Amino acid sequence: MAVPKKKTSKARRNLRRAHHALKGPGLQACPNCGEPHLSHRVCGNCGFYKGRTAVAVEATE
């Protein structure tokens, strides 16, 4: 089996891990109501997607 010849330094280890961070969700503003929602998904607030009503949303009182 392959075994490292030298100990990996903390700096080199951290340089390799610099790209491992998680990215946040891609939020967009809904053109109908202005609420943030995930891209390519129906708006949970008003039910719009691609300029038309995709889901009927009941109004909460």
N, C-alpha and C positions, 0 to 999 in steps of 0.2 A: 504494500500500500504506500501511497505517497504521504510523506511526513514533512512538515516545514523544517527547513534547516535553521532558521533564525526566528526569534520571538518577534511577533508583530508589535510595533510600538503603538502607544495610545493615539498618537497623532495620525498615523497611517490608518489605524482602525476607524477613527472618527471621520477621516476624509472619505473612506469607503461608505460609511453609514450616512453621509450627508444627504444622499438622495433617497433615503428610506422613509422620509416624512410622509404622513398621510395628507391628502388634499381635502379641503372642505367641499361641500356639495355645490354644484353649479346652479345657483339660484338666479332666476330672472324675474323681473317685474311683470305682472299680468297686464296686458294692454287694456283689458276690460275694467278691472277693479283696482289695479296697482299693487296688489298684495304679492309678496315673493312666493314663487313656486319653483319646483324642479323643472329643468329643461325637458322638452319633449313629453311632458305629462300634463294631465288635466289640472287646472287650478282648483285647489280644494276649497277655496272661498266662494267662487262664483260658478264653477263647473264649466268654464270655457276652455276650448282647445282649438287652435287654428281658426280663430274668428267665428266660431259657432258654439252653441251650447251642446256639450257632449254628455253631461250628466246633470240631471235635475237635482238641485240643492234646495233643501227646505230651509226657510228662514227661521233662525232661533230668536226667541223673544227674551 
